[in-house]
Amino acid sequence: MDWAQLICAIVSLALGSVMIAFNAMVFWLTVIRGEDAPAVAPIFGGVFAAVGIALLPLPGSWKWAWVPLAADWGGIPILLAAWFRDRSK
């Protein structure tokens, strides 16, 4: 087992997860509650978590690297929500 690869994967997953959680909080505050919130860090959390999953030393783990990109509210979902919200005005 390559320990450096495993450590990089875990650190990347942890950093990406924190950023995804922050983006979800910003989405909740701005889109759902209509309040002001700090700026969202677009897509970075999803990218960091995707890299972490791809680096995991497990067979076939790279096939699941797309999941954080789809789940990160700082990426495509918040852009779509903003677009729909703007169109409804």
C-alpha positions in Angstrom: 0.0 0.0 0.0 1.3 3.4 -0.9 0.9 5.5 2.3 1.5 8.8 0.6 -1.3 8.2 -1.9 -3.7 7.1 1.0 -2.8 10.2 3.0 -3.3 12.5 0.0 -6.7 10.8 -0.7 -7.9 11.2 2.9 -6.7 14.9 3.2 -8.3 15.7 -0.2 -11.6 14.0 0.8 -11.6 15.8 4.2 -11.0 19.2 2.6 -13.5 18.6 -0.1 -16.2 17.4 2.4 -15.7 20.5 4.5 -16.1 22.7 1.4 -19.1 20.8 0.2 -20.8 21.3 3.6 -19.9 25.0 3.5 -21.4 25.3 0.0 -24.6 23.5 1.2 -24.9 26.0 4.1 -24.5 28.9 1.7 -27.1 27.4 -0.6 -29.5 27.0 2.3 -29.1 30.5 3.6 -29.3 32.3 0.2 -31.7 30.2 -1.9 -34.0 28.7 0.7 -34.1 31.3 3.4 -33.3 34.4 1.2 -30.6 35.7 3.6 -27.1 37.0 2.9 -24.3 34.5 3.3 -20.6 34.4 2.5 -19.6 33.8 -1.0 -19.7 30.2 -2.3 -16.5 28.5 -3.4 -17.7 27.2 -6.7 -17.0 23.6 -7.5 -13.7 23.4 -5.5 -15.2 21.1 -2.8 -16.5 18.7 -5.4 -13.1 18.7 -7.2 -11.1 18.1 -4.1 -13.4 15.2 -3.0 -13.4 13.7 -6.5 -9.6 13.7 -6.5 -9.6 12.1 -3.1 -12.0 9.3 -4.2 -9.9 8.8 -7.4 -6.7 8.5 -5.3 -8.1 5.9 -2.9 -6.2 2.7 -3.2 -9.3 0.6 -3.7 -10.1 -1.2 -6.9 -12.7 0.7 -8.9 -12.9 3.7 -6.6 -12.2 6.1 -9.4 -15.6 5.1 -11.0 -17.3 7.0 -8.1 -15.3 10.2 -8.4 -18.3 12.0 -10.2 -20.5 11.8 -7.1 -19.0 14.7 -5.2 -19.1 16.9 -8.3 -22.9 16.2 -8.5 -23.4 16.6 -4.8 -21.5 19.9 -4.3 -24.0 22.7 -4.0 -21.2 25.1 -5.0 -21.2 23.7 -8.5 -23.9 22.9 -11.0 -26.8 22.6 -8.6 -26.5 26.2 -7.2 -26.0 27.6 -10.7 -29.2 25.9 -11.8 -31.1 27.1 -8.7 -29.9 30.6 -9.3 -30.9 30.4 -13.0 -34.4 29.1 -12.1 -34.8 31.7 -9.4 -33.8 34.5 -11.7 -36.1 33.3 -14.5 -39.1 33.2 -12.0 -38.8 36.9 -11.3 
